[in-house]
Amino acid sequence: MTNQYEWTLEAYENQGNLWLKWTTDAPFRAQQGQLHVYSGNDFPSNPQDETKAWKWDTDKNNPWDTGQRWGTGWHCAWIAEKPSNGPYTYVVKIITDSAMGPDVAKE
């Protein structure tokens, strides 16, 4: 029997900025896990490219004020190495929308 674990990434507006909150029920962490906010209007093929802001997922600042002004259309992701010391892959991808905060376009 294989155990299944869940990783979640939530985006929301707080004091005009984009904030990210992440959780997992896994008893281990993602290999070299990182959180990214991308500058483009899509997810890049290499998850470490086109980054506007990022941080390690081990940082104690959870939730995280990304420093970016809130807006709909931000592409955000939790990424990790697959395999160890290998290329990064997406663990969770989200795009901000009006259900998460005010319906204003990102700048």
C-alpha positions as CSV (number, residue, x, y, z in Angstrom):
1,M,0.0,0.0,0.0
2,T,1.3,3.4,-1.0
3,N,0.7,6.4,1.3
4,Q,-0.6,9.5,-0.4
5,Y,0.2,13.0,0.8
6,E,-1.2,16.4,0.0
7,W,0.6,19.7,-0.7
8,T,-1.5,22.8,-0.9
9,L,-0.6,26.4,-1.9
10,E,-3.1,29.3,-1.2
11,A,-2.8,32.8,-2.5
12,Y,-4.7,35.8,-1.0
13,E,-4.7,39.5,-0.7
14,N,-3.6,41.2,2.5
15,Q,-2.9,45.0,2.9
16,G,-2.7,45.3,-0.9
17,N,-0.1,42.6,-1.4
18,L,0.0,39.0,-2.7
19,W,0.5,36.5,0.1
20,L,1.2,32.8,-0.1
21,K,0.4,30.1,2.5
22,W,1.6,26.5,2.1
23,T,0.9,23.3,3.9
24,T,1.5,19.6,3.6
25,D,0.4,16.5,5.6
26,A,3.6,14.6,4.5
27,P,6.0,13.6,7.3
28,F,8.9,14.7,5.0
29,R,9.6,17.9,3.0
30,A,9.7,18.4,-0.7
31,Q,13.4,18.0,-1.9
32,Q,14.8,21.5,-2.0
33,G,11.3,23.0,-2.0
34,Q,10.8,26.6,-3.2
35,L,7.8,28.9,-3.6
36,H,7.8,31.1,-6.8
37,V,5.8,34.0,-8.1
38,Y,6.3,34.3,-11.9
39,S,6.7,37.5,-13.9
40,G,5.0,36.1,-17.0
41,N,1.5,35.2,-18.0
42,D,2.1,31.5,-18.0
43,F,4.2,28.9,-16.1
44,P,7.7,28.6,-17.6
45,S,8.9,25.2,-18.8
46,N,11.8,25.5,-16.4
47,P,10.2,26.2,-13.0
48,Q,13.2,28.3,-11.9
49,D,12.9,30.8,-14.8
50,E,10.9,34.0,-15.1
51,T,10.7,34.4,-11.3
52,K,9.5,37.7,-9.8
53,A,9.9,36.6,-6.2
54,W,10.8,33.3,-4.5
55,K,11.7,31.7,-1.1
56,W,12.7,28.4,0.3
57,D,9.7,26.4,1.7
58,T,11.6,25.8,5.0
59,D,11.6,29.5,5.9
60,K,9.5,30.0,9.1
61,N,7.7,33.0,7.5
62,N,4.5,31.1,6.6
63,P,2.4,32.8,5.3
64,W,4.7,34.8,3.1
65,D,4.2,38.4,2.0
66,T,5.7,38.1,-1.5
67,G,6.2,41.9,-1.8
68,Q,4.2,42.0,-5.0
69,R,1.1,44.1,-5.3
70,W,-2.1,42.0,-5.3
71,G,-3.7,41.3,-8.7
72,T,-5.5,38.6,-10.6
73,G,-3.3,36.6,-13.0
74,W,-0.2,36.0,-10.9
75,H,1.2,32.5,-11.6
76,C,2.5,31.0,-8.4
77,A,4.0,27.6,-7.7
78,W,5.5,25.3,-5.1
79,I,8.4,23.5,-6.8
80,A,10.9,20.8,-5.8
81,E,13.8,18.8,-7.2
82,K,12.9,15.5,-9.0
83,P,15.0,13.5,-8.3
84,S,17.5,14.6,-5.7
85,N,19.9,17.1,-7.2
86,G,17.9,16.8,-10.4
87,P,15.8,19.4,-12.4
88,Y,13.0,21.1,-10.6
89,T,9.4,20.2,-11.2
90,Y,6.0,21.7,-10.2
91,V,4.4,20.3,-7.1
92,V,1.5,22.8,-7.0
93,K,0.5,25.5,-9.4
94,I,-2.1,28.3,-8.9
95,I,-3.2,31.4,-10.7
96,T,-4.7,34.3,-8.7
97,D,-8.3,35.2,-9.4
98,S,-11.1,37.3,-8.0
99,A,-12.2,34.5,-5.6
100,M,-8.9,35.1,-3.7
101,G,-9.0,38.8,-3.5
102,P,-10.1,42.0,-5.2
103,D,-10.7,41.7,-9.0
104,V,-7.9,43.9,-10.2
105,A,-5.3,43.0,-12.8
106,K,-1.7,42.5,-11.6
107,E,0.7,45.3,-12.4
